[in-house]
Amino acid sequence: MHPRVLYVETNKDSYFMISTMLGFSGIEVQPAHNIAEALQLAQTEHFDLYLLDTRFPKGSGLELCRLLRKCSPQIPIVFYSGDAYAADKAAGISAGADAYLVKPDSGDIAATIFCLLKETGKRVLPKLLTYPVEIKIKKSCI
């Protein structure tokens, strides 16, 4: 069974990039494009982790984090935001997040998710990626 992540992001390009990358790692990603949609999905569906941005047109990701933490205290929350100052990271952790990652660096997202799921007792192994590789060796190299 694949872990399910609710990714709350207003930027469709960011959502597509991250959901595609996580999909290659065996993580199912459900989009929410605003706070109201995120809260509705969180109350009606099961997720193993919440991935949030900090800024939304009608509200704050920090407030969304606080609400999700009250509703689902056992579910890990990760911020993935362009707000990169130490104070921004501290505010995210103070709001209840388990981790805070900075855009556009996306390399640690899957590893962070798997680590947090392992800590919460959900045993999920990342899908091993294999790529067909064709090696051509020049005769002059042999």
Secondary structure, 3 states (H helix, E strand, C coil): CCCEEEEECCCHHHHHHHHHHHHHCCCEEEEECCHHHHHHHHHHCCCCEEEECCEECCEEHHHHHHHHHHHCCCCCEEEEECCCCHHHHHHHHHCCCCEEEECCCCCCHHHHHHHHHHHCCCCCCCCCCCCCCCCCCCHHHC
